[in-house]
Amino acid sequence: MKDERFWNPYLSGFLLGLVLLLTFYIFGRGLGASGFFDRLAAAILYPFSPDAISSHPYWHKYFYHGRFPLDNFLIYLVIGVFMGGLIASLIAGDFKVRTQYGPRFSKGKRLIWAFIGGIILAIATRFSRGCTSGQALTGGAELVVGSWIFAFSFFFAGPITAVIIKKMWR
């Protein structure tokens, strides 16, 4: 791959910091996307059992004062992240629908492991009460001690996991 197709990581980090600052200023809260999936699940299940979903101990907060779960800035945030990634890949000339996998993995095995990893990540996100952007970026900016512990753990475990995955990949 050519390095010029990637954005400068320092500039990207600076811009992400500005986006975080703007979300605090405009919306009164930081970034974080994991709540999107809770809201989406509540909206999908609502037509099947409106009373059960709107009075559920966990999901009732999304229906507070007659609101609908998809009436939230998180929905636009996730759509914006998707659109931003799509636009960036088109600008870089790197847009392709493909599945990347190593010589030890078939396409099917790669998709199965990706699905399993996604499920584990979704469960871990709920246990940790937030995704990477919500915990590390927003919580870190708010000086939440648990978020700093999460961020250091994430940056410590990431390279170790990368080495393990790289060995499995080859």
C-alpha positions in Angstrom: 0.0 0.0 0.0 1.1 3.5 -0.6 1.4 5.7 2.5 0.0 8.8 0.8 -3.5 7.2 0.8 -3.5 7.4 4.6 -4.2 10.5 6.5 -1.6 12.0 8.8 -2.3 10.5 12.2 -1.4 13.7 14.1 -3.7 15.8 12.0 -6.4 13.1 12.3 -6.0 13.1 16.1 -6.2 16.8 16.2 -9.3 16.9 14.0 -10.9 14.2 16.2 -10.2 16.3 19.2 -12.0 19.2 17.6 -15.0 17.0 16.7 -15.1 15.9 20.4 -15.0 19.5 21.5 -17.7 20.5 19.1 -20.0 17.7 20.3 -19.6 18.8 23.9 -20.4 22.4 22.8 -23.3 21.6 20.5 -24.9 18.6 22.1 -23.7 18.9 25.7 -22.1 15.5 25.6 -19.2 13.7 24.0 -18.8 11.0 21.4 -19.8 7.4 21.8 -21.7 5.1 19.5 -22.5 1.9 21.4 -25.9 3.2 22.6 -26.9 3.3 18.9 -27.4 -0.4 18.9 -29.5 -0.4 22.0 -31.7 2.3 20.5 -31.9 0.4 17.2 -32.9 -2.8 19.0 -35.6 -1.0 21.0 -37.0 0.6 17.8 -37.1 -2.7 16.0 -38.7 -4.6 18.8 -41.2 -1.9 19.7 -43.8 -2.7 17.0 -44.0 -6.3 18.2 -44.7 -5.5 21.8 -45.0 -1.8 22.5 -46.0 -2.1 26.2 -43.3 -4.6 27.0 -40.5 -2.6 25.4 -41.5 0.8 26.5 -41.9 -0.4 30.1 -38.8 -2.6 30.1 -36.4 -1.7 33.0 -33.5 -1.0 30.5 -35.3 0.3 27.4 -37.9 2.5 29.0 -35.5 5.4 29.1 -35.6 5.6 25.3 -39.4 6.2 25.4 -39.3 8.8 28.2 -41.9 11.5 27.6 -43.2 10.0 24.4 -39.8 10.1 22.7 -38.8 7.5 20.1 -35.4 5.7 20.4 -34.2 6.8 17.0 -34.8 10.5 17.9 -31.3 11.0 19.2 -28.0 12.5 17.9 -26.4 9.0 18.2 -28.3 7.9 15.1 -26.9 10.8 13.1 -23.5 10.2 14.6 -23.3 6.6 13.4 -24.7 7.5 10.0 -22.2 10.3 9.8 -19.3 7.9 10.7 -20.4 5.5 8.0 -20.8 8.3 5.4 -17.4 9.8 6.4 -15.7 6.5 6.0 -17.3 6.0 2.6 -16.4 9.5 1.4 -12.8 9.1 2.7 -12.4 5.7 0.9 -13.8 7.2 -2.3 -11.5 10.2 -2.1 -8.5 7.9 -1.5 -9.6 5.7 -4.5 -9.6 2.7 -2.2 -13.3 1.8 -2.2 -13.8 -1.9 -2.9 -16.2 -4.4 -1.5 -13.9 -7.2 -0.4 -13.0 -9.6 2.4 -9.4 -9.6 3.5 -8.0 -12.8 4.8 -4.6 -14.5 5.1 -3.4 -17.7 3.6 -4.5 -19.8 6.7 -8.0 -18.4 6.5 -10.7 -19.0 4.0 -13.2 -16.3 3.2 -15.8 -18.2 5.2 -13.5 -18.7 8.2 -12.7 -15.0 8.2 -16.3 -14.0 8.2 -17.1 -16.5 11.0 -14.3 -15.2 13.1 -15.3 -11.6 12.4 -18.9 -12.4 13.5 -17.7 -14.0 16.7 -15.3 -11.1 17.4 -18.2 -8.7 16.8 -20.4 -10.5 19.3 -17.6 -10.5 21.9 -17.0 -6.9 21.3 -20.7 -6.0 21.6 -20.9 -7.8 25.0 -17.7 -6.3 26.3 -19.0 -2.8 25.2 -22.1 -3.2 27.3 -20.1 -4.5 30.3 -17.7 -1.6 30.1 -20.6 0.8 29.7 -19.3 2.2 26.5 -17.3 1.9 23.3 -13.7 3.1 22.7 -14.9 6.5 21.7 -17.2 6.9 24.6 -14.8 5.5 27.2 -11.4 6.7 26.1 -12.2 9.9 24.3 -15.2 11.3 26.1 -14.5 9.8 29.5 -10.8 10.7 29.1 -11.7 14.3 28.3 -13.9 14.4 31.4 -11.0 13.0 33.4 -12.9 9.9 34.5 -10.4 7.6 36.2 -12.1 4.4 34.9 -11.9 5.8 31.3 -8.2 6.4 31.7 -7.7 2.9 33.0 -9.7 1.6 30.0 -7.5 3.7 27.6 -4.2 2.5 29.0 -5.5 -1.1 29.0 -6.6 -0.7 25.4 -3.3 0.7 24.3 -1.4 -2.0 26.2 -3.5 -4.9 25.0 -3.8 -3.8 21.4 -0.2 -4.5 20.3 -0.2 -7.9 22.2 -3.4 -8.9 20.5 -2.0 -7.7 17.1 1.0 -10.0 17.5 -1.3 -13.0 18.3 -3.7 -12.3 15.5 -0.8 -11.8 13.0 0.6 -15.2 13.9 -2.8 -16.8 13.3 -3.2 -14.8 10.1 -0.1 -16.0 8.4 
